[in-house]
Amino acid sequence: MTPLASVSFSHTRGAGTPCCRSSVAEDACSVPVSEIIAVEETDVHGKHHSSGKWQKMEKPYAFTVHCVKRARRHRWKWAQVTFWCPEEQLCHLWLQTLREMLEKLTSRPKHLLVFINPFGGKGQGKRIYERKVAPLFTLASITTDIIVTEHANQAKETLYEINIDKYDGIVCVGGDGMFSEVLHGLIGRTQRSAGVDQNHPRAVLVPSSLRIGIIPAGSTDCVCYSTVGTSDAETSALHIVVGDSLAMDVSSVHHNSTLLRYSVSLLGYGFYGDIIKDSEKKRWLGLARYDFSGLKTFLSHHCYEGTVSFLPAQHTVGSPRDGKPCRAGCFVCRQSRQQLEEEQKKALYGLEAAEDVEEWQVVCGKFLAINATNMSCACRRSPGGLSPAAHLGDGSSDLILIRKCSRFNFLRFLIRHTNQQDQFDFTFVEVYRVKKFQFTSKHVEDEDSDLKEGGKKRFGHICSSHPSCCCAVSNSSWNCDGEVLHSPAIEVRVHCQLVRLFARGIEENLKPDSHS
């Protein structure tokens, strides 16, 4: 317990956000009420008090404020501060006032559905939840229904079957695969309820009112790292408790008017597709399979020939090389969404088809890798990610084309993901910010020919270098957020801010242990 000489409320921080302020002599700290987890009366009778006037009190009274405390590298910690009062009535007044203010924070969840993957990552999901998350939920008076999954896609299937209206959000404890299951279940359930056909490539998808919380317990935890700035379970649990909300783009991936999957992080053909396909055959190696398959794929140095057609995201106010990463309260995401909505209004007057024909661009060639990222795809190994300036909610994806080059140059490109240098500053690398794209392999299967021909007619032009880029190269697979898609011909569309997470985006670096 820390005895504090005074405590007061202030409405001067931020946009009129009330803060709980305390001080001892010249030291002071303040905590926004929105970052208070809970308050409770403290039993101080019979406890030894250090010194000073608190010892002289015959019947001291106290209450404890449980709040968020910031630590290094974007981590949040559970902190406790105890306030002493000379009178019981004053103590109860503070308790009542703070509890009333917390009740007014309607964005906080009260009842959650929790899925725990006991097998993902190092198999620590259940232990992490019980030790680091459950105590915080109990403290914040959050009730939960817990499902420990026993097989793949159980979370997705459950979300299609149960009544989800009674919940304030869905929490997944596991890695990126577990999050993907929950994502597909929630989006699919929402579209079914709204009567939307997910298989239609141009369907306007309906956002879900439920937020998704991620408790990282996987091998990479890319989605959590890219949206919070750390893969720390306590930090993620605190973002859920305080009711944070972050809108995020989702890409739909179609083949021949059939939905294959949704993607929020990496959609990769060539290098990353080969890695995930090969690693699936080596699950017995555990997490080491990714390193083994990565080295094998790098040494193979396969390139693949095809045609990429894309619609540039002219609505966005950012670019892949502007050096402005997505941060909490992101201006780029907010402004880009507004401009995208203006574009969509024009489409209501029949202008969209004409714009599509004029703006579509086509790139042909031999590629070592084709990557599309809706977020930075940052992780502990690659703090900057595949596209450091990608934005979470701007309605676009960063399309990265790595053309055929020497093994040495490709290694230079891969190393750039681990340092601060510009990853795209190579002659064999091209990057575009897009809202739609299609890919057709040169050796596309017979059943894909209709899509290929339809694409040529729709775009109104073909690749001028087509005759010179036709040689026999086999097909790769697509890596869609860690899952293998075997069809090389796909159509991708970005859906702006389709889902919401219990997160606020990566905050700007603050001094450790500061409250802000």
C-alpha positions as CSV (number, residue, x, y, z in Angstrom):
1,M,0.0,0.0,0.0
2,T,1.2,3.5,-0.8
3,P,-0.1,6.3,1.5
4,L,-0.9,9.4,-0.6
5,A,-1.3,12.8,0.8
6,S,-4.1,13.9,-1.5
7,V,-6.4,12.7,-4.3
8,S,-8.5,14.8,-6.7
9,F,-10.3,14.7,-10.0
10,S,-9.2,16.8,-13.0
11,H,-11.0,17.4,-16.3
12,T,-8.1,19.1,-18.0
13,R,-6.3,16.1,-19.5
14,G,-7.1,15.2,-23.1
15,A,-10.5,16.0,-24.5
16,G,-12.1,16.6,-21.1
17,T,-11.2,13.1,-19.9
18,P,-11.6,12.9,-16.1
19,C,-8.5,11.8,-14.3
20,C,-7.8,10.6,-10.8
21,R,-4.8,12.6,-9.5
22,S,-2.8,11.8,-6.4
23,S,0.4,13.3,-4.9
24,V,2.9,12.9,-2.1
25,A,5.0,16.0,-1.5
26,E,6.3,17.0,-4.9
27,D,5.6,13.7,-6.6
28,A,2.3,13.4,-8.6
29,C,0.7,11.0,-11.0
30,S,-2.6,11.0,-12.8
31,V,-4.7,8.2,-14.3
32,P,-7.6,8.6,-16.7
33,V,-10.8,7.2,-15.3
34,S,-11.1,5.2,-18.6
35,E,-7.9,3.3,-17.5
36,I,-9.1,2.4,-14.0
37,I,-9.9,-1.3,-13.8
38,A,-11.8,-1.3,-10.6
39,V,-11.9,0.3,-7.1
40,E,-12.5,-1.5,-3.8
41,E,-12.5,-0.8,-0.1
42,T,-9.4,-1.9,1.6
43,D,-9.3,-3.6,5.0
44,V,-6.6,-1.7,6.9
45,H,-7.5,-2.6,10.5
46,G,-4.9,-4.7,12.2
47,K,-2.3,-3.8,9.5
48,H,1.0,-2.1,10.4
49,H,1.4,1.5,9.0
50,S,4.8,2.8,8.4
51,S,5.0,6.2,10.0
52,G,3.7,9.7,10.1
53,K,0.1,10.8,10.7
54,W,-1.3,7.5,9.4
55,Q,0.0,5.9,12.6
56,K,-1.8,8.5,14.7
57,M,-5.2,7.7,13.2
58,E,-7.3,5.6,15.6
59,K,-9.5,4.2,12.8
60,P,-7.9,4.8,9.4
61,Y,-10.0,4.0,6.2
62,A,-8.7,3.3,2.7
63,F,-9.7,2.3,-0.8
64,T,-7.6,0.8,-3.5
65,V,-7.6,1.9,-7.2
66,H,-6.6,-0.9,-9.7
67,C,-5.4,0.8,-12.9
68,V,-3.3,0.5,-16.0
69,K,0.4,1.3,-15.7
70,R,2.5,1.6,-18.8
71,A,5.9,-0.2,-19.1
72,R,8.5,-0.4,-21.8
73,R,7.8,-1.6,-25.4
74,H,4.1,-0.8,-25.3
75,R,3.4,-3.2,-22.5
76,W,0.6,-2.4,-19.9
77,K,0.7,-3.7,-16.3
78,W,-1.8,-4.0,-13.6
79,A,-1.0,-1.5,-10.9
80,Q,-2.6,-0.8,-7.5
81,V,-2.7,2.4,-5.6
82,T,-4.2,2.7,-2.1
83,F,-5.6,6.0,-0.8
84,W,-6.0,6.6,3.0
85,C,-8.9,8.6,4.5
86,P,-9.3,9.8,8.1
87,E,-13.1,9.4,7.9
88,E,-15.2,6.4,6.9
89,Q,-17.8,8.6,5.2
90,L,-15.2,10.3,3.0
91,C,-13.8,6.9,2.0
92,H,-17.3,5.6,1.0
93,L,-18.0,8.8,-0.9
94,W,-14.8,8.3,-3.0
95,L,-15.7,4.7,-3.6
96,Q,-19.3,5.6,-4.7
97,T,-18.1,8.4,-7.0
98,L,-15.5,6.3,-8.8
99,R,-17.8,3.4,-9.2
100,E,-20.5,5.6,-10.7
101,M,-18.0,7.0,-13.2
102,L,-16.9,3.5,-14.2
103,E,-20.5,2.5,-14.7
104,K,-20.8,5.3,-17.3
105,L,-18.1,3.7,-19.4
106,T,-20.5,1.8,-21.6
107,S,-17.8,0.5,-24.0
108,R,-16.6,-1.9,-21.4
109,P,-17.6,-5.6,-21.8
110,K,-19.6,-7.3,-19.2
111,H,-20.1,-10.8,-20.6
112,L,-17.6,-12.5,-23.0
113,L,-17.3,-15.7,-24.9
114,V,-13.8,-17.1,-24.6
115,F,-12.2,-19.7,-26.9
116,I,-8.9,-21.3,-25.7
117,N,-6.7,-23.3,-28.0
118,P,-4.7,-25.6,-25.7
119,F,-2.5,-26.8,-28.5
120,G,-1.3,-23.7,-30.3
121,G,2.2,-22.3,-29.9
122,K,3.9,-24.0,-27.0
123,G,0.7,-25.3,-25.6
124,Q,0.5,-22.7,-22.9
125,G,-2.9,-21.2,-23.8
126,K,-4.9,-22.5,-20.9
127,R,-2.2,-21.7,-18.4
128,I,-1.7,-18.2,-19.7
129,Y,-5.5,-17.5,-19.5
130,E,-5.8,-18.8,-16.0
131,R,-2.8,-17.0,-14.6
132,K,-2.7,-13.7,-16.4
133,V,-6.2,-13.0,-17.8
134,A,-8.9,-14.6,-15.6
135,P,-7.8,-12.6,-12.5
136,L,-8.2,-9.3,-14.4
137,F,-11.6,-10.3,-15.8
138,T,-12.8,-11.2,-12.3
139,L,-11.4,-8.0,-10.8
140,A,-13.3,-6.0,-13.5
141,S,-16.5,-8.0,-12.9
142,I,-16.5,-9.5,-16.4
143,T,-18.3,-12.8,-16.6
144,T,-17.2,-15.4,-19.2
145,D,-18.3,-18.5,-21.0
146,I,-15.2,-20.6,-21.7
147,I,-14.8,-23.1,-24.5
148,V,-11.5,-25.1,-24.7
149,T,-11.3,-26.2,-28.3
150,E,-10.7,-29.9,-29.1
151,H,-10.3,-29.8,-32.9
152,A,-9.6,-27.4,-35.8
153,N,-12.5,-25.0,-36.8
154,Q,-14.4,-25.7,-33.6
155,A,-14.5,-22.0,-32.8
156,K,-15.8,-21.1,-36.3
157,E,-18.5,-23.8,-36.1
158,T,-19.6,-22.8,-32.7
159,L,-20.1,-19.1,-33.7
160,Y,-22.4,-20.3,-36.5
161,E,-24.5,-22.3,-34.1
162,I,-24.9,-20.5,-30.7
163,N,-26.7,-17.3,-29.7
164,I,-24.0,-14.6,-29.8
165,D,-26.4,-11.7,-29.0
166,K,-25.9,-12.2,-25.3
167,Y,-22.2,-11.4,-25.5
168,D,-20.3,-8.1,-25.6
169,G,-17.3,-9.7,-27.4
170,I,-15.4,-12.8,-28.4
171,V,-12.0,-13.5,-26.9
172,C,-9.5,-16.0,-28.5
173,V,-6.6,-17.4,-26.5
174,G,-4.1,-18.8,-29.0
175,G,-2.1,-17.7,-32.1
176,D,-3.0,-16.2,-35.4
177,G,-4.7,-19.4,-36.5
178,M,-7.1,-19.2,-33.6
179,F,-7.9,-15.6,-34.3
180,S,-8.5,-16.5,-38.0
181,E,-11.1,-19.2,-36.8
182,V,-13.0,-16.6,-34.7
183,L,-12.7,-14.0,-37.5
184,H,-14.2,-16.4,-40.1
185,G,-17.0,-17.5,-37.7
186,L,-18.0,-14.0,-36.7
187,I,-17.9,-12.6,-40.3
188,G,-19.7,-15.6,-41.7
189,R,-22.4,-15.6,-39.0
190,T,-23.0,-11.9,-39.5
191,Q,-23.4,-12.2,-43.3
192,R,-25.7,-15.1,-42.9
193,S,-27.9,-13.1,-40.5
194,A,-27.9,-10.2,-42.9
195,G,-28.7,-12.3,-46.0
196,V,-25.4,-11.5,-47.7
197,D,-23.9,-14.0,-50.1
198,Q,-20.2,-14.3,-49.2
199,N,-19.4,-16.1,-52.4
200,H,-20.2,-13.0,-54.5
201,P,-16.8,-11.2,-55.1
202,R,-18.6,-7.8,-55.1
203,A,-20.8,-8.4,-52.1
204,V,-21.0,-5.5,-49.6
205,L,-20.1,-7.2,-46.3
206,V,-21.9,-6.2,-43.1
207,P,-19.7,-5.4,-40.0
208,S,-20.3,-7.2,-36.8
209,S,-21.2,-5.3,-33.7
210,L,-19.1,-7.6,-31.6
211,R,-15.4,-6.9,-30.9
212,I,-12.7,-9.6,-30.9
213,G,-10.1,-9.8,-28.2
214,I,-6.7,-11.5,-28.8
215,I,-4.8,-13.1,-25.9
216,P,-1.5,-14.1,-27.6
217,A,-0.4,-17.6,-27.0
218,G,0.9,-18.7,-30.4
219,S,4.2,-18.9,-32.2
220,T,4.2,-15.6,-34.0
221,D,1.1,-13.6,-32.8
222,C,1.5,-11.2,-35.8
223,V,-2.0,-9.8,-35.6
224,C,-1.7,-9.0,-31.9
225,Y,1.8,-7.5,-32.3
226,S,0.7,-5.3,-35.2
227,T,-2.3,-3.9,-33.4
228,V,-1.1,-3.5,-29.9
229,G,2.7,-3.3,-30.3
230,T,3.5,-6.3,-28.1
231,S,2.6,-10.0,-27.7
232,D,2.2,-9.7,-24.0
233,A,-1.0,-11.4,-22.6
234,E,-1.5,-9.1,-19.7
235,T,-1.4,-6.1,-22.0
236,S,-4.0,-7.6,-24.3
237,A,-6.2,-8.5,-21.3
238,L,-6.1,-4.9,-20.0
239,H,-7.1,-3.5,-23.4
240,I,-10.2,-5.8,-23.3
241,V,-11.0,-4.8,-19.7
242,V,-11.0,-1.0,-20.4
243,G,-13.1,-1.6,-23.5
244,D,-10.8,-0.3,-26.2
245,S,-12.0,-0.5,-29.8
246,L,-10.0,-0.6,-33.1
247,A,-11.5,-1.0,-36.6
248,M,-9.5,-3.2,-38.9
249,D,-9.7,-4.0,-42.7
250,V,-10.3,-7.5,-43.9
251,S,-9.6,-8.8,-47.4
252,S,-11.9,-11.4,-49.1
253,V,-10.2,-13.9,-51.3
254,H,-12.2,-15.5,-54.1
255,H,-11.7,-18.0,-56.9
256,N,-14.3,-18.5,-59.6
257,S,-17.0,-16.7,-57.6
258,T,-16.3,-18.9,-54.5
259,L,-15.0,-17.5,-51.2
260,L,-11.8,-19.2,-50.3
261,R,-10.9,-17.3,-47.1
262,Y,-10.6,-13.9,-45.4
263,S,-7.2,-12.4,-44.7
264,V,-6.1,-9.7,-42.3
265,S,-2.3,-10.0,-42.4
266,L,-0.3,-11.8,-45.1
267,L,-1.5,-13.1,-48.4
268,G,1.7,-14.4,-50.0
269,Y,2.4,-16.3,-53.3
270,G,5.8,-17.7,-54.2
271,F,8.3,-17.6,-51.3
272,Y,5.9,-17.4,-48.4
273,G,3.4,-19.7,-50.1
274,D,6.1,-22.3,-50.6
275,I,7.2,-22.0,-46.9
276,I,3.8,-22.6,-45.5
277,K,3.1,-25.5,-47.9
278,D,6.4,-27.2,-47.1
279,S,6.1,-26.6,-43.3
280,E,2.7,-28.4,-43.3
281,K,4.5,-31.6,-44.2
282,K,6.9,-31.2,-41.2
283,R,4.6,-30.5,-38.3
284,W,6.5,-33.2,-36.3
285,L,9.3,-30.6,-36.1
286,G,7.2,-28.2,-34.0
287,L,8.0,-24.5,-34.4
288,A,11.4,-25.4,-35.9
289,R,9.6,-26.4,-39.1
290,Y,9.2,-22.7,-40.1
291,D,13.0,-22.1,-40.0
292,F,13.7,-25.4,-41.8
293,S,11.2,-24.7,-44.5
294,G,12.3,-21.1,-44.8
295,L,15.9,-22.1,-45.4
296,K,14.9,-24.8,-47.9
297,T,12.7,-22.4,-49.8
298,F,15.4,-19.8,-49.9
299,L,17.9,-22.2,-51.3
300,S,15.4,-23.5,-53.9
301,H,15.0,-20.0,-55.2
302,H,12.0,-20.7,-57.3
303,C,10.4,-18.0,-59.4
304,Y,6.8,-18.0,-60.8
305,E,5.3,-16.4,-63.8
306,G,2.0,-14.6,-63.9
307,T,-0.1,-11.5,-64.3
308,V,-1.1,-9.2,-61.5
309,S,-4.0,-6.8,-62.1
310,F,-4.8,-4.2,-59.5
311,L,-6.9,-1.2,-58.7
312,P,-4.8,1.5,-56.9
313,A,-6.3,2.9,-53.7
314,Q,-6.5,6.5,-54.8
315,H,-8.7,7.3,-51.8
316,T,-5.9,6.8,-49.2
317,V,-3.9,9.8,-47.9
318,G,-0.9,7.6,-47.2
319,S,1.6,5.6,-49.3
320,P,3.7,2.5,-48.6
321,R,6.9,4.4,-48.5
322,D,5.9,7.6,-46.6
323,G,7.5,6.4,-43.4
324,K,4.3,7.0,-41.4
325,P,3.4,3.9,-39.5
326,C,-0.2,3.3,-38.2
327,R,-0.6,4.5,-34.6
328,A,-3.4,4.9,-32.1
329,G,-5.9,7.5,-33.3
330,C,-4.4,7.2,-36.8
331,F,-5.1,10.2,-39.0
332,V,-4.5,8.2,-42.2
333,C,-7.1,5.6,-41.4
334,R,-9.7,8.2,-40.4
335,Q,-9.2,10.4,-43.5
336,S,-8.9,7.5,-45.9
337,R,-12.1,6.0,-44.7
338,Q,-13.9,9.3,-45.3
339,Q,-12.5,9.6,-48.8
340,L,-13.5,6.0,-49.5
341,E,-17.0,6.7,-48.4
342,E,-17.2,9.6,-50.8
343,E,-16.0,7.3,-53.6
344,Q,-18.7,4.8,-52.7
345,K,-21.4,7.6,-52.9
346,K,-20.3,8.2,-56.5
347,A,-20.7,4.5,-57.2
348,L,-24.4,4.8,-56.4
349,Y,-24.7,7.0,-59.5
350,G,-23.2,4.3,-61.8
351,L,-19.7,5.7,-61.9
352,E,-17.9,2.7,-60.4
353,A,-17.7,0.5,-63.6
354,A,-16.2,3.3,-65.7
355,E,-13.6,4.1,-63.0
356,D,-12.6,0.5,-62.7
357,V,-11.8,0.2,-66.4
358,E,-9.7,3.5,-66.4
359,E,-7.8,2.8,-63.2
360,W,-6.9,-0.9,-63.3
361,Q,-3.2,-1.6,-63.8
362,V,-1.5,-4.8,-65.0
363,V,2.0,-6.1,-64.2
364,C,3.4,-9.3,-65.9
365,G,6.6,-11.1,-65.2
366,K,8.5,-13.7,-63.2
367,F,8.2,-13.2,-59.4
368,L,10.0,-14.7,-56.4
369,A,7.2,-13.5,-54.2
370,I,3.9,-11.6,-54.4
371,N,2.8,-10.3,-51.0
372,A,-0.3,-8.4,-50.0
373,T,-0.5,-7.0,-46.4
374,N,-3.4,-5.3,-44.7
375,M,-1.2,-4.5,-41.7
376,S,2.5,-4.1,-41.1
377,C,2.8,-7.9,-40.2
378,A,5.2,-7.0,-37.5
379,C,6.4,-9.6,-34.9
380,R,9.3,-10.1,-32.5
381,R,11.6,-11.2,-35.3
382,S,10.6,-8.4,-37.6
383,P,9.6,-5.3,-35.6
384,G,9.0,-3.3,-38.7
385,G,7.1,-6.0,-40.5
386,L,6.7,-6.7,-44.2
387,S,5.3,-3.2,-44.8
388,P,6.1,-0.9,-42.0
389,A,3.8,1.9,-43.2
390,A,0.7,-0.3,-43.9
391,H,-2.5,0.9,-42.1
392,L,-5.0,-1.1,-40.2
393,G,-8.2,0.7,-41.3
394,D,-7.6,2.7,-44.4
395,G,-9.4,0.4,-46.8
396,S,-6.3,-0.7,-48.7
397,S,-3.7,-3.4,-48.9
398,D,0.0,-3.0,-49.7
399,L,0.8,-5.1,-52.7
400,I,4.5,-6.0,-52.8
401,L,6.0,-7.6,-56.0
402,I,9.5,-9.1,-55.8
403,R,10.7,-9.8,-59.3
404,K,13.2,-12.5,-60.3
405,C,16.7,-11.6,-59.0
406,S,19.8,-13.2,-57.7
407,R,19.8,-15.2,-54.5
408,F,22.1,-12.7,-52.9
409,N,19.8,-9.7,-53.7
410,F,16.8,-11.6,-52.4
411,L,18.7,-12.2,-49.2
412,R,19.5,-8.5,-48.9
413,F,15.7,-7.8,-49.3
414,L,14.8,-10.3,-46.5
415,I,17.4,-8.8,-44.1
416,R,15.8,-5.4,-44.5
417,H,12.8,-6.8,-42.6
418,T,14.9,-7.0,-39.5
419,N,16.4,-3.4,-39.6
420,Q,15.4,0.2,-40.1
421,Q,16.3,0.5,-43.8
422,D,13.8,1.0,-46.6
423,Q,12.7,-2.5,-47.6
424,F,11.4,-1.3,-51.0
425,D,14.6,0.5,-52.1
426,F,15.6,-2.2,-54.7
427,T,15.1,-2.1,-58.4
428,F,13.5,-5.6,-58.3
429,V,10.9,-4.6,-55.7
430,E,7.7,-2.8,-56.5
431,V,5.0,-1.8,-54.0
432,Y,1.5,-0.4,-54.6
433,R,-1.3,0.5,-52.2
434,V,-4.4,-1.1,-53.7
435,K,-8.0,-1.8,-52.8
436,K,-8.5,-4.7,-55.2
437,F,-6.2,-7.1,-57.1
438,Q,-6.3,-10.3,-59.2
439,F,-3.5,-12.8,-59.9
440,T,-3.4,-15.4,-62.7
441,S,-0.6,-17.8,-63.0
442,K,0.9,-18.4,-66.5
443,H,0.2,-22.1,-66.0
444,V,-3.3,-21.6,-64.8
445,E,-5.5,-24.7,-64.8
446,D,-8.1,-25.2,-67.5
447,E,-10.9,-24.5,-65.1
448,D,-9.4,-21.0,-64.4
449,S,-9.4,-20.0,-68.1
450,D,-12.8,-18.4,-67.8
451,L,-11.6,-16.1,-65.0
452,K,-8.5,-15.2,-67.0
453,E,-10.4,-14.3,-70.2
454,G,-13.1,-12.5,-68.2
455,G,-10.4,-10.4,-66.5
456,K,-8.9,-9.4,-69.9
457,K,-12.2,-8.2,-71.2
458,R,-13.0,-6.4,-67.9
459,F,-9.8,-4.5,-67.6
460,G,-9.8,-3.3,-71.2
461,H,-6.1,-4.0,-71.8
462,I,-3.5,-6.7,-71.4
463,C,0.1,-6.8,-70.5
464,S,2.2,-5.5,-73.4
465,S,5.1,-7.7,-72.4
466,H,3.0,-10.9,-72.4
467,P,4.7,-12.5,-75.4
468,S,8.1,-12.2,-73.9
469,C,7.2,-13.5,-70.4
470,C,5.9,-16.9,-71.3
471,C,8.1,-19.8,-70.1
472,A,7.3,-23.0,-68.4
473,V,7.4,-22.4,-64.6
474,S,5.3,-24.4,-62.1
475,N,2.7,-23.0,-59.8
476,S,3.1,-22.0,-56.2
477,S,0.5,-21.8,-53.5
478,W,-0.9,-18.9,-51.5
479,N,-0.2,-18.4,-47.9
480,C,-3.4,-16.8,-46.4
481,D,-2.7,-15.9,-42.8
482,G,-0.8,-19.1,-42.3
483,E,-3.2,-21.4,-44.2
484,V,-2.5,-22.9,-47.7
485,L,-4.7,-21.9,-50.7
486,H,-3.9,-24.2,-53.6
487,S,-5.5,-22.2,-56.3
488,P,-3.0,-19.8,-57.9
489,A,-5.8,-17.7,-59.6
490,I,-7.5,-15.5,-57.0
491,E,-9.4,-12.2,-56.8
492,V,-8.9,-10.1,-53.7
493,R,-10.9,-7.2,-52.3
494,V,-10.3,-5.1,-49.2
495,H,-13.3,-4.4,-47.0
496,C,-12.7,-1.2,-45.0
497,Q,-12.9,-1.5,-41.2
498,L,-15.0,-4.7,-41.4
499,V,-14.2,-5.9,-37.9
500,R,-13.3,-4.3,-34.5
501,L,-10.8,-5.5,-32.0
502,F,-10.4,-4.9,-28.3
503,A,-7.3,-2.7,-29.0
504,R,-6.5,1.0,-29.7
505,G,-3.5,0.7,-32.1
506,I,0.1,1.0,-31.2
507,E,0.7,4.1,-29.0
508,E,3.5,6.5,-29.5
509,N,6.4,5.7,-27.2
510,L,6.0,7.2,-23.7
511,K,8.2,7.2,-20.7
512,P,8.0,3.9,-18.8
513,D,5.8,3.9,-15.7
514,S,3.9,7.1,-16.9
515,H,0.2,7.3,-16.8
516,S,-1.4,9.0,-19.8
